[in-house]
């Protein structure tokens, strides 16, 4: 899972030494910690050189970026391969599928940090700096006037991904980042998969509350689990419901596993879809269409 506001921290035990403000990472200087997941940590950073916080070599460049640091030191070979594959997916998608509704990838490199063995050799992704996430906005309360435009922005990003032949595979409010003007930027493409025909294959990972019924029973093959664009559409339906119901899920249960059981009952036709009455009719119909069993 990812932490709020972090573009793609991968689940696992927390093992990354926190870098202090002022620490140099390539051509950037850490300014603050944004957040941490198990296998990656994200920092705000500014250019290391130049006036007014901009590099002398690139005065028009961003004054601040997000650095996603993905250590591999000390990991078992299988875990290290998973981290490297996740980074590869993010770099490949970021370099080929740019769009205003996708968080921008500005570069990537391997960190040389002999003074900090835990992050020496880590993969670093340099990304656009967002102001926050949809999860943070849900927790604070989404202004009514912002709800429709937020959903429209998510739809624009997903439509571009799907037209480009990719599935996000981990859409959720934590991975919907927001600009200062509330513009939407989809993020965290570590599980994204490129389609081959009608489907692709992804690692058997994801966030339980946003998995469609078929993912709960999908067989694990040599290439991973089979995934289609409908997985993103299902997750969109959950997000639509959350935006209009103060973060509530349309599936009841005290835990993600319990809600997953409710998803499977619904998918098998053994239970109806029960949405919060706070969801307006138009958005209720849209969410129901997204959540139609396939």
C-alpha positions as CSV (number, residue, x, y, z in Angstrom):
1,X,0.0,0.0,0.0
2,X,1.1,3.6,-0.3
3,X,1.0,6.4,2.3
4,X,-1.1,9.5,1.6
5,X,0.6,11.9,-0.7
6,X,3.4,9.6,-1.7
7,X,3.8,8.7,-5.4
8,X,4.2,5.0,-5.0
9,X,5.7,3.7,-1.8
10,X,5.7,-0.1,-2.1
11,X,4.5,-2.2,0.8
12,X,7.0,-4.0,3.0
13,X,9.0,-3.6,6.2
14,X,10.3,-0.1,6.8
15,X,14.1,-0.3,6.3
16,X,15.2,3.1,4.8
17,X,17.3,5.4,6.9
18,X,15.7,8.8,6.8
19,X,17.8,11.4,4.9
20,X,18.2,14.7,6.8
21,X,17.4,18.1,5.2
22,X,20.3,19.4,3.3
23,X,21.5,15.9,2.2
24,X,22.6,15.9,-1.4
25,X,21.0,13.3,-3.7
26,X,22.5,13.6,-7.2
27,X,21.9,17.1,-8.4
28,X,19.3,17.7,-5.7
29,X,19.2,18.7,-2.0
30,X,16.6,17.1,0.3
31,X,14.4,19.7,1.9
32,X,11.9,17.5,3.8
33,X,10.4,14.1,4.1
34,X,7.1,13.7,2.3
35,X,6.4,10.2,3.5
36,X,7.6,6.6,3.6
37,X,6.3,3.2,2.7
38,X,8.1,-0.1,3.2
39,X,10.3,-0.2,0.1
40,X,10.5,3.4,-0.8
41,X,10.7,6.9,0.7
42,X,9.8,10.1,-0.9
43,X,11.4,13.5,-0.2
44,X,10.8,17.0,-1.4
45,X,14.1,18.4,-2.9
46,X,15.4,21.5,-4.5
47,X,18.2,21.9,-7.1
48,X,21.6,21.8,-5.5
49,X,23.0,24.9,-7.3
50,X,22.0,28.2,-8.7
51,X,20.1,31.3,-7.6
52,X,16.5,31.4,-6.4
53,X,16.6,27.7,-5.9
54,X,17.1,26.8,-9.6
55,X,20.0,25.0,-11.2
56,X,22.4,27.3,-13.1
57,X,22.4,24.7,-15.8
58,X,18.6,24.7,-16.1
59,X,17.3,28.0,-14.8
60,X,13.8,27.2,-16.2
61,X,13.7,23.9,-14.3
62,X,11.5,23.2,-11.3
63,X,12.2,24.9,-8.0
64,X,11.2,21.8,-6.2
65,X,10.7,18.1,-7.0
66,X,9.8,14.8,-5.3
67,X,12.5,12.2,-5.1
68,X,11.3,8.6,-4.7
69,X,14.2,6.6,-3.3
70,X,14.0,2.8,-3.7
71,X,16.8,1.0,-1.9
72,X,17.9,-2.5,-2.9
73,X,20.8,-2.9,-0.4
74,X,20.5,-5.9,1.8
75,X,17.4,-7.3,0.1
76,X,17.0,-10.9,-1.0
77,X,17.5,-11.3,-4.7
78,X,13.8,-11.8,-5.4
79,X,12.9,-8.7,-3.4
80,X,15.6,-6.6,-5.2
81,X,14.2,-7.8,-8.6
82,X,10.8,-6.8,-7.6
83,X,12.0,-3.3,-6.7
84,X,13.9,-3.0,-9.9
85,X,10.9,-4.2,-12.0
86,X,8.7,-1.7,-10.2
87,X,11.2,1.1,-11.1
88,X,11.4,-0.1,-14.6
89,X,7.7,0.1,-15.1
90,X,7.5,3.6,-13.7
91,X,10.4,4.8,-15.9
92,X,9.0,3.1,-19.0
93,X,5.5,4.5,-18.6
94,X,6.8,7.9,-17.6
95,X,9.0,8.2,-20.7
96,X,6.4,6.9,-23.1
97,X,3.0,8.0,-21.8
98,X,3.2,11.6,-20.7
99,X,0.0,13.6,-20.1
100,X,-1.1,16.5,-17.9
101,X,-3.2,14.2,-15.8
102,X,-0.2,11.9,-15.0
103,X,2.6,12.8,-12.6
104,X,5.6,13.8,-14.6
105,X,8.8,11.7,-14.4
106,X,11.8,14.1,-14.8
107,X,14.6,11.6,-14.6
108,X,16.1,8.6,-12.8
109,X,19.5,7.6,-11.6
110,X,21.3,5.2,-9.2
111,X,22.3,6.9,-5.9
112,X,26.0,6.7,-4.9
113,X,26.0,7.2,-1.1
114,X,28.9,5.3,0.5
115,X,28.3,7.2,3.7
116,X,24.8,5.7,4.0
117,X,25.0,2.0,3.1
118,X,21.2,1.5,3.5
119,X,20.6,3.8,0.4
120,X,23.9,3.3,-1.5
121,X,22.9,1.9,-4.9
122,X,19.2,2.9,-4.5
123,X,17.1,3.7,-7.5
124,X,16.0,7.4,-7.5
125,X,13.0,8.6,-9.5
126,X,12.8,12.4,-9.9
127,X,9.2,13.5,-10.2
128,X,6.9,16.5,-10.2
129,X,6.2,17.8,-6.8
130,X,2.5,17.7,-5.9
131,X,0.7,19.6,-3.2
132,X,-1.2,16.7,-1.7
133,X,-3.3,13.7,-2.4
134,X,-7.0,12.9,-2.8
135,X,-6.8,10.8,0.3
136,X,-5.7,13.9,2.3
137,X,-8.5,15.9,0.8
138,X,-11.1,13.1,1.6
139,X,-9.9,13.2,5.2
140,X,-10.3,17.0,5.4
141,X,-13.6,17.0,3.4
142,X,-13.9,17.5,-0.3
143,X,-15.7,20.8,-1.2
144,X,-18.8,20.1,-3.1
145,X,-17.7,22.3,-6.1
146,X,-14.5,20.3,-6.4
147,X,-16.0,16.8,-6.5
148,X,-17.0,16.7,-10.2
149,X,-13.8,18.2,-11.5
150,X,-11.7,15.8,-9.5
151,X,-13.5,12.8,-10.9
152,X,-13.3,14.2,-14.4
153,X,-9.5,14.6,-14.0
154,X,-9.1,11.0,-12.9
155,X,-11.2,9.9,-15.9
156,X,-9.0,11.9,-18.2
157,X,-5.8,10.3,-16.8
158,X,-7.3,6.8,-17.0
159,X,-8.6,7.3,-20.5
160,X,-5.1,8.4,-21.7
161,X,-3.5,5.4,-20.0
162,X,-5.9,3.0,-21.6
163,X,-5.6,4.6,-25.0
164,X,-1.9,4.2,-24.7
165,X,-2.2,0.5,-23.9
166,X,-1.6,0.6,-20.1
167,X,-3.5,-0.4,-17.0
168,X,-2.7,1.5,-13.8
169,X,-3.6,-1.5,-11.6
170,X,-3.4,0.4,-8.3
171,X,-5.8,3.3,-8.6
172,X,-6.9,4.7,-5.1
173,X,-7.0,8.1,-3.5
174,X,-3.4,7.9,-2.2
175,X,-2.3,7.6,-5.9
176,X,-4.3,10.6,-7.1
177,X,-2.1,13.6,-6.4
178,X,-3.3,17.2,-6.6
179,X,-1.7,20.4,-7.7
180,X,-2.0,23.7,-5.8
181,X,-5.0,24.4,-8.1
182,X,-6.6,21.0,-7.3
183,X,-5.6,19.7,-10.7
184,X,-5.4,15.9,-10.8
185,X,-2.1,13.9,-11.4
186,X,-2.3,10.1,-11.3
187,X,0.8,8.6,-9.7
188,X,2.4,5.4,-8.6
189,X,2.9,3.3,-11.8
190,X,5.0,0.6,-10.1
191,X,2.2,-2.0,-10.7
192,X,1.2,-0.6,-14.1
193,X,1.1,-3.1,-16.9
194,X,1.3,-2.8,-20.6
195,X,-1.5,-4.6,-22.5
196,X,-0.9,-7.4,-24.9
197,X,-4.2,-7.5,-26.8
198,X,-7.0,-7.4,-24.2
199,X,-5.0,-8.0,-21.1
200,X,-1.7,-7.8,-19.4
201,X,0.1,-9.4,-16.4
202,X,0.9,-7.7,-13.1
203,X,2.5,-8.8,-9.8
204,X,0.0,-10.2,-7.3
205,X,-0.1,-7.0,-5.4
206,X,-2.5,-4.1,-4.9
207,X,-4.7,-2.5,-2.4
208,X,-7.5,-4.8,-1.1
209,X,-10.3,-2.2,-1.0
210,X,-9.9,-1.4,-4.7
211,X,-9.6,-4.9,-6.2
212,X,-12.4,-6.1,-8.4
213,X,-14.1,-9.5,-7.7
214,X,-12.1,-11.3,-10.4
215,X,-8.7,-10.3,-8.8
216,X,-9.7,-12.1,-5.5
217,X,-9.8,-15.4,-7.4
218,X,-7.4,-14.8,-10.2
219,X,-4.8,-17.6,-10.6
220,X,-1.2,-16.7,-10.3
221,X,0.7,-17.7,-13.4
222,X,4.3,-17.5,-14.3
223,X,3.9,-13.9,-15.6
224,X,1.7,-12.8,-12.6
225,X,-2.0,-12.3,-12.5
226,X,-4.0,-11.4,-15.6
227,X,-5.4,-7.9,-15.5
228,X,-7.6,-5.8,-17.8
229,X,-8.5,-2.1,-18.0
230,X,-11.7,-3.1,-16.2
231,X,-9.7,-3.3,-13.0
232,X,-9.1,0.4,-13.2
233,X,-12.8,1.1,-14.0
234,X,-13.8,-0.9,-10.9
235,X,-11.4,1.1,-8.7
236,X,-12.8,4.3,-10.3
237,X,-16.3,3.3,-9.1
238,X,-15.0,2.9,-5.5
239,X,-13.2,6.3,-5.7
240,X,-16.4,8.0,-7.1
241,X,-18.4,6.6,-4.2
242,X,-15.7,7.8,-1.7
243,X,-15.6,11.3,-3.0
244,X,-19.4,11.7,-2.6
245,X,-19.7,9.8,0.7
246,X,-16.9,11.3,2.8
247,X,-14.6,8.4,2.1
248,X,-17.0,5.5,2.6
249,X,-16.8,2.3,0.7
250,X,-19.9,0.8,-1.0
251,X,-19.0,-2.5,0.5
252,X,-19.5,-3.1,4.2
253,X,-17.0,-4.7,6.6
254,X,-14.7,-3.7,9.5
255,X,-11.5,-4.7,7.6
256,X,-10.3,-4.7,4.0
257,X,-10.6,-8.5,4.0
258,X,-14.2,-8.4,5.2
259,X,-15.0,-5.8,2.6
260,X,-13.3,-8.0,0.0
261,X,-15.6,-10.8,1.0
262,X,-18.6,-8.5,0.4
263,X,-17.1,-7.6,-3.0
264,X,-17.0,-11.3,-3.9
265,X,-20.5,-11.9,-2.8
266,X,-21.7,-9.0,-4.9
267,X,-19.6,-10.2,-7.9
268,X,-21.2,-13.7,-7.6
269,X,-24.7,-12.2,-7.6
270,X,-25.3,-13.2,-4.0
271,X,-25.7,-9.6,-2.6
272,X,-26.9,-6.3,-4.1
273,X,-24.8,-3.1,-4.5
274,X,-25.6,-0.8,-1.6
275,X,-24.4,2.8,-2.1
276,X,-24.6,5.7,0.3
277,X,-27.6,7.9,-0.2
278,X,-25.3,10.9,-0.1
279,X,-24.1,10.0,-3.6
280,X,-26.1,12.1,-6.1
281,X,-28.1,10.2,-8.8
282,X,-25.8,11.0,-11.7
283,X,-22.7,9.9,-9.8
284,X,-24.5,6.9,-8.3
285,X,-25.3,5.7,-11.8
286,X,-21.7,6.2,-12.9
287,X,-20.4,4.4,-9.9
288,X,-22.8,1.5,-10.5
289,X,-21.7,1.2,-14.1
290,X,-18.1,1.1,-13.0
291,X,-18.9,-1.6,-10.4
292,X,-21.0,-3.8,-12.8
293,X,-19.6,-7.3,-12.5
294,X,-17.7,-8.5,-15.5
